């Protein structure tokens, strides 16, 4: 039986994007779903292009301050992993709610260096002042993801 979900990504209480996904697995802490590229058209970030036909296998944790998204081309080639620093996911009937905290990490599948993203947006968000504990957890989560990506086992250790 296939379980359908709606994934909703928020920032500061406002919805950034909401899209349908199909459950792949749920171990009680990590829930994994598969979803097609949900935004309109092509997004070229310079280091990766997201485009119609791409498939995301997204892993959300109920206890961790991040999400890891495997990015696959429509032809089935792994492009890499896009990691979002978030509050732990709230999973409830048919919905996965994720609060984005601005920090991101891109890990290319070709073995290139991991790229820390949006640290300037995080600094400008004011989270360090409004919620210092959450800001500290967010920075630790990014450091954890970065260290894991650079380790011998890479992000596979989190997902295996």
SEFITI-592025 format. One record per residue: residue in one letter; x, y, z of N, C-alpha, C in turn. Coordinates in steps of 0.1 Angstrom, whole numbers, plus 5000, padded with zeros to 4 digits. Each point is the difference from the previous one (the first is absolute). Layout:
<rs>
AXYZXYZXYZ...
</rs>
This chain:
<rs>
X500849885000499250125000500950125000X499750104991500850124999499350115009X500850075008499550105009500450144994X498950084997500250134995500250105011X500950104998500350105010500050144992X499850105008500250134996501250065008X501150044993501150065007499850155000X500150065011499950155001501250065006X500750084993501250075005499650145004X500350045012499750135005501250075004X499950135001501150095005499350115008X500350025012499550105008498450005001X499549885000498549985000499350024987X500750024989499450024987500449884991X499049964992500349884991500950054989X501149934998500950034988499549914988X499749885003499649904989499349895007X499149944993499249885004499949914988X500249875001500049914989499649865004X499549924991499749865003501249914999X500049905008501149905001499449865003X500849904997499649865003501049955010X499549935010500849945011500949894994X501350005004500949904996500249915012X500250065012500349935013499750095012X499849945011499850075013500449905011X501150045007500549925011499650055013X499150105001499650065012500750135004X501250014995500850135001500150074987X500649924990500250054986498849964991X499450094994499049974989500650044987X499949914990500650034987498950004990X500050104991499050014989500750034987X499249974989500550034987499050104994X500650104993499250114994500750054988X499250044990500650064988500450145003X500950064992500450145002498750085000X499850085011498750065002499950154996X501150064997499950144996499850014985X499750124996499750024985501450014993X500149944989501150024991501349955005X501150064995501449965003500550105011X500749955010500850095009501449964999X500850094994501449984999500850075010X500649935010500750065011501550024996X500449964989501450014996500749875003X499849945012500649885004499149884997X498750024998499149904996498850064994X499349934990498850044994498949905005X498950065005498849935003499050034989X499449894994499250024989498849904999X499050034992498949904999500549874996X499549895007500449874998500949955011X500750095007500849965012499149945010X500649915008499349935011500850025012X499350035011500750025013499549895009X501049935006499749915011500450075013X499050045008500250095011499949935013X501050035009500049935013499950115011X498949985008499750105011500149925013X500650065010500049945013499150085010X499449925009499250065010500850055012X501349965001500950045011501250084996X500350014987501250074995499750134994X500950095000499850144995500550014985X499749904992500350014986499149904992X500050024987499449914990501149984989X500049884995500949974989499249964988X500350064988499249974988501049954989X499849874996500749954989499450064987X500850054992499550064987500449914988X499049954993500249914989499550074987X500749984990499550054987498949914995X499250054990499049924994500549874994X501350004996500649884995500549915010X499850035013500449915011501550025004X500650114997501450035004500050085013X500749965010500150085012500850124998X499350125003500750134998500850035013X499449975012500650035012498950015011X500450055012499250015011499850155004X498850045002499750145004499649985015X500750065009499749995014499550135005X498850005007499450115006500150005015X500550115006499950005015498650055003X499449925008498650035004499749965015X498950045005499649955012499649854998X500049925010499549864998498650004993X499849914991498849994992498849975009X498950064998498749975006499249914990X499849875004499349914991498749975007X498950044992498749975005499249954988X498849965003499149944990500150064986X500849934991500150034986500950124997X500750065010500750124998501449995007X501050054993501350025006500350155000X500150065012500350145001501450025004X500750094993501450025002500350155000X500650055011500350145002501550034996X500250074988501350024995500750115008X501349985003500850095008501150074991X499950004987500850074991501349934996X500749935009501349934997499849884992X500849984990500049894991501449954996X500049884996501349944995499749924987X500850024990499949924988501249914999X499749874998501149904998499849944987X500950034990499949944987500349854999X499349934992500249864999501449964994X500650104992501349974994501250005009X499750025013501150005009500650145003X499550104993500550145002499850055014X500550115004499950055013498650045004X499649975012498750055006500050155000X498950064997499850155000499150045011X500450085009499250065011499350124993X498750005002499150104993499250095010X499850124996499050095007500450045014X501349995003500450045014499750155002X500150084989499650145001498650035003X499149924994498550015003499849965014X500649895005499949965014500450115009X501150064998500550115008499050125000X499450034989499150114999498649965005X499749885002498649965005499750045014X501050035008499750045013499849895010X500149884996499749885008500950005012X501350044998500950005012499650085011X499250114997499550095010498649955005X499149964991498749975004499949865006X500849914996500049865006501549955000X500850045009501449965000500249855001X499249935007500149855001499849944986X498950044993499849954986501150034991X500550125001501150044991501349925003X500349975012501149925004499849854994X498849955002499749874994500149994985X499650114994500150014985501550004996X500850075006501450014997500749865002X499649935011500549875003499649904990X498750014995499549914990500750024987X500350124996500850034988501449945001X500650025011501449945003499949854999X499049945006499949865000499849944986X499250074992499849954986501350024992X500650115002501350034993501049905003X500249975013501049905004499649864995X498749975000499649864995500349994985X499750114993500250004985501549984997X500950065008501449994997500649875006X499349925007500549885006500149894989X500749895003500149894990498749944996X499149995009498749944996499050104995X500350135001499150104995498650005006X499150064993498650015004499349865001X500649904993499449875000499949945014X500950055009499949955014498750055007X499550114996498850055005498849934994X500149964988498849954992500049855000X501149935003500049864999499449935012
</rs>
